[in-house]
Amino acid sequence: MDKFKRNERLAVMTQVLTAAPNRIFTLSHFCEMFGAAKSTVSEDAAILAETMQTFGLGVVETVTGAAGGMRYRPMSQAGEGRRFVEKICDMLRTPGRVLPGGYLYFSDILSDPQLVSGMGRLFAAQYYDAGVDFVLTMETKGIPVALMTAEALHVPLIIARHSSKVYEGSAVNINYVAGKGVIETMSLSRRAVKEGGTALIVDDFMRGGGTARGMLAMLNEFNVRCAGMCFVMSLEHPVQRLVEGERALMLLGDVQDGAPVQVRVADWVN
């Protein structure tokens, strides 16, 4: 096997690690890839970790133990996450965002791969050490950001639906109180969730927390612990708050036709 130069090894290692965040790669994996000794790969890993830290590109960690190795975790520098979310707030403040009925249009933001990827990484950074087994979301607008969060955590995404699907097998169905007191149905395939795990709830918008409370009730049906609840946006002053402890990137104030949208970055974002 040809010998590879250090700069070549570092380039390949960077691509492999950043393409699979939070996934542990053994040193042997890279040793076989490069035909190099473990001591050489360990030196490369140390250089890569230092470079990532210096430029604020994330964290490369060494994991000890029998199943140990190295992994990459996207982490933003202090202030970078807040600047990123503030940029989205500026987009939401542009004229024409308010739709008839007092609704805020932000579907274009939820369909922008770069933006939802950044949101997912901000959420994931809060739960790297929470032992999350999967990300749970409710169809459909929350799927993109939930998927990016699941990718950053290196766990599966599971989608709760409004009705059971034949192709998903038997399912658990519950009724829950959604916005404005409407009773809706939530369905989750029995094959999708293993009992006793830990989930992270991710969704696009929280008005009062009815859907979030429904997802918590669904997790209880599977004896699954909830590590946290994350939302792209939530009302800052809801008429009624049905859940507590959620994290929203942005807090939305009053939405009125013809008036600027009142939206701000949540205090926990840094």
C-alpha positions as MATLAB code, in Angstrom:
seq = 'MDKFKRNERLAVMTQVLTAAPNRIFTLSHFCEMFGAAKSTVSEDAAILAETMQTFGLGVVETVTGAAGGMRYRPMSQAGEGRRFVEKICDMLRTPGRVLPGGYLYFSDILSDPQLVSGMGRLFAAQYYDAGVDFVLTMETKGIPVALMTAEALHVPLIIARHSSKVYEGSAVNINYVAGKGVIETMSLSRRAVKEGGTALIVDDFMRGGGTARGMLAMLNEFNVRCAGMCFVMSLEHPVQRLVEGERALMLLGDVQDGAPVQVRVADWVN';
ca = [
       0.000    0.000    0.000;
       1.233    3.483   -0.862;
       2.355    5.667    1.999;
       0.253    8.759    2.536;
       1.609   12.134    3.572;
       0.355   13.711    6.781;
      -1.557   16.463    4.987;
      -3.326   13.795    2.926;
      -4.248   11.808    6.028;
      -5.536   14.914    7.794;
      -7.676   15.893    4.802;
      -9.268   12.440    4.631;
      -9.787   12.198    8.393;
     -11.465   15.612    8.414;
     -13.879   14.560    5.668;
     -14.696   11.209    7.299;
     -15.287   12.663   10.766;
     -17.280   15.747    9.751;
     -19.476   13.724    7.381;
     -20.640   11.569   10.318;
     -20.948   13.781   13.435;
     -20.890   12.067   16.831;
     -20.010    8.693   15.296;
     -17.057    6.937   16.885;
     -14.351    5.763   14.472;
     -11.732    3.434   15.900;
      -8.071    4.214   15.385;
      -7.814    0.857   13.629;
     -10.265    2.141   11.013;
      -7.825    4.858    9.991;
      -4.800    2.603   10.446;
      -6.199    0.199    7.866;
      -7.227    3.058    5.588;
      -3.769    4.620    5.537;
      -1.583    1.611    6.286;
      -0.176    3.541    9.230;
       0.682    2.708   12.825;
      -1.632    3.666   15.688;
       0.967    6.056   17.048;
       0.965    7.925   13.730;
      -2.833    8.128   13.596;
      -2.919    9.292   17.222;
      -0.543   12.138   16.355;
      -2.737   13.053   13.390;
      -5.810   13.070   15.628;
      -4.102   15.416   18.102;
      -3.179   17.838   15.316;
      -6.694   17.718   13.909;
      -8.278   18.310   17.336;
      -6.045   21.320   17.986;
      -6.777   22.810   14.562;
     -10.535   22.388   14.961;
     -10.413   24.079   18.355;
      -8.225   26.932   17.123;
     -10.586   27.821   14.285;
     -13.798   27.102   16.205;
     -14.891   24.381   13.781;
     -16.005   21.862   16.377;
     -14.484   19.339   18.738;
     -12.566   16.161   17.912;
     -12.671   13.924   20.973;
     -10.762   10.782   21.882;
     -13.047    8.132   23.380;
     -11.394    5.569   25.635;
     -12.460    1.982   26.245;
     -12.875   -1.191   24.249;
     -15.197    0.481   21.744;
     -13.261    3.741   21.823;
     -11.711    5.790   19.095;
     -12.364    9.339   17.962;
     -15.407   11.370   17.002;
     -16.285   14.820   15.745;
     -18.908   16.982   17.440;
     -20.034   20.235   15.788;
     -19.726   22.992   18.369;
     -19.945   26.723   17.700;
     -17.761   29.371   19.289;
     -19.243   31.679   21.903;
     -21.547   34.150   20.188;
     -21.598   32.343   16.853;
     -24.881   30.538   17.523;
     -26.566   33.765   18.586;
     -25.376   35.545   15.440;
     -26.696   32.667   13.323;
     -30.161   32.779   14.912;
     -30.227   36.581   14.820;
     -29.695   36.349   11.069;
     -32.818   34.185   10.826;
     -34.735   36.667   12.987;
     -33.763   39.427   10.538;
     -35.170   37.322    7.703;
     -38.434   36.919    9.612;
     -38.699   40.661   10.188;
     -38.817   41.448    6.475;
     -42.163   42.856    5.254;
     -44.765   40.473    3.883;
     -44.155   37.629    6.339;
     -47.497   38.000    8.096;
     -50.289   36.059    6.410;
     -54.045   36.681    6.735;
     -55.278   35.452   10.092;
     -52.091   36.479   11.911;
     -49.938   33.546   10.768;
     -46.197   33.911   10.201;
     -44.722   32.461    7.029;
     -41.387   30.713    7.580;
     -41.647   27.572    5.467;
     -38.847   28.874    3.244;
     -36.520   28.912    6.261;
     -37.506   25.367    7.255;
     -36.684   24.166    3.733;
     -33.240   25.798    3.505;
     -30.651   22.998    4.010;
     -27.962   25.328    5.351;
     -30.273   26.963    7.891;
     -31.898   23.770    9.180;
     -28.493   22.102    9.398;
     -27.264   24.939   11.601;
     -30.377   24.708   13.769;
     -29.976   20.966   14.153;
     -26.393   21.344   15.283;
     -27.328   23.981   17.843;
     -29.936   21.619   19.298;
     -27.645   18.592   19.222;
     -24.851   20.431   21.037;
     -27.110   20.683   24.104;
     -27.702   16.905   24.276;
     -24.482   15.147   23.236;
     -24.065   13.623   26.676;
     -27.763   12.962   27.371;
     -27.747    9.425   25.958;
     -30.330   10.209   23.260;
     -31.387    7.100   21.321;
     -33.621    8.783   18.762;
     -35.206   12.080   17.761;
     -39.001   12.286   17.691;
     -40.987   14.795   15.661;
     -44.546   15.264   14.466;
     -45.293   15.349   10.764;
     -44.660   17.400    8.729;
     -43.014   20.851    8.905;
     -40.675   19.883   11.735;
     -39.130   16.982    9.815;
     -36.203   18.875    8.168;
     -34.794   20.358   11.392;
     -35.479   17.132   13.307;
     -33.585   15.168   10.665;
     -30.586   17.506   10.897;
     -30.627   17.198   14.691;
     -30.709   13.413   14.401;
     -27.782   13.512   11.972;
     -25.717   15.683   14.325;
     -26.446   13.261   17.193;
     -25.932   10.190   14.960;
     -29.266    8.679   15.968;
     -32.426    7.711   14.023;
     -35.329   10.045   13.352;
     -38.814    8.763   14.221;
     -41.918   10.544   12.941;
     -45.256   10.502   14.732;
     -48.174   10.719   12.312;
     -51.758   11.907   12.436;
     -52.967    8.454   11.394;
     -51.454    4.986   11.262;
     -50.071    3.689    7.957;
     -50.521    0.110    6.757;
     -46.905   -0.124    5.663;
     -45.663    0.652    9.206;
     -47.403   -2.293   10.867;
     -49.259   -2.133   14.163;
     -49.215    1.226   15.902;
     -50.041    2.965   19.158;
     -52.693    5.672   18.735;
     -53.505    8.368   21.269;
     -55.761   11.415   21.310;
     -54.384   14.747   22.453;
     -55.554   18.340   22.730;
     -53.877   20.474   20.068;
     -54.091   24.215   19.524;
     -57.396   25.995   20.232;
     -58.732   22.930   22.056;
     -59.007   20.720   18.970;
     -58.790   16.970   19.645;
     -56.335   15.280   17.277;
     -54.871   11.798   16.909;
     -51.206   10.828   17.064;
     -49.915    7.484   15.799;
     -46.526    5.830   16.238;
     -45.435    2.469   14.876;
     -44.634   -0.188   17.485;
     -41.655   -1.299   15.395;
     -40.114    2.176   15.412;
     -39.487    2.537   19.149;
     -37.758    0.253   21.618;
     -38.955    0.507   25.199;
     -36.714    1.972   27.853;
     -34.786    4.337   25.579;
     -34.275    8.089   25.618;
     -35.759   10.492   23.080;
     -35.282   14.113   22.101;
     -38.402   15.891   20.830;
     -37.788   18.368   17.991;
     -40.470   20.358   16.178;
     -40.920   23.571   14.229;
     -43.278   25.679   16.351;
     -44.819   25.614   19.804;
     -47.897   27.710   20.455;
     -49.051   26.429   23.829;
     -47.467   22.977   23.924;
     -50.456   20.773   23.071;
     -48.630   18.726   20.445;
     -45.520   18.538   22.614;
     -47.590   17.212   25.506;
     -49.095   14.683   23.120;
     -45.623   13.474   22.126;
     -44.662   13.194   25.803;
     -47.755   11.068   26.383;
     -46.779    8.908   23.417;
     -43.283    8.378   24.826;
     -44.834    7.301   28.125;
     -46.744    4.602   26.235;
     -43.360    3.161   25.209;
     -41.701    3.759   28.597;
     -39.236    6.119   26.929;
     -37.554    8.977   28.804;
     -37.582   12.443   27.246;
     -34.171   14.154   27.357;
     -35.612   17.483   26.215;
     -37.863   19.373   23.824;
     -36.507   21.666   21.116;
     -38.401   24.019   18.833;
     -37.381   26.383   16.084;
     -39.794   28.965   17.462;
     -42.319   29.351   20.262;
     -44.710   32.019   21.448;
     -43.079   34.201   24.069;
     -46.339   34.825   25.911;
     -48.815   32.011   25.169;
     -52.311   32.166   26.585;
     -51.717   28.752   28.154;
     -48.458   26.809   28.523;
     -48.951   23.048   28.702;
     -45.290   21.978   28.958;
     -42.196   23.317   30.686;
     -38.462   23.142   30.099;
     -38.481   23.434   26.305;
     -35.745   25.100   24.266;
     -36.779   27.337   21.384;
     -34.265   29.108   19.189;
     -36.563   32.094   18.691;
     -39.369   33.658   20.731;
     -42.283   35.176   18.844;
     -44.268   38.147   20.152;
     -47.457   39.620   18.749;
     -48.119   39.041   15.045;
     -50.307   41.680   13.435;
     -51.069   42.541    9.840;
     -49.013   45.486    8.651;
     -46.772   45.548   11.736;
     -43.151   44.366   11.971;
     -42.776   40.831   13.295;
     -41.650   40.814   16.927;
     -39.171   37.957   17.162;
     -35.983   37.609   19.171;
     -33.241   35.093   19.926;
     -33.890   32.959   23.007;
     -31.704   33.691   26.023;
     -30.084   30.228   26.142;
     -28.573   30.570   22.643;
     -24.960   31.714   22.798;
];
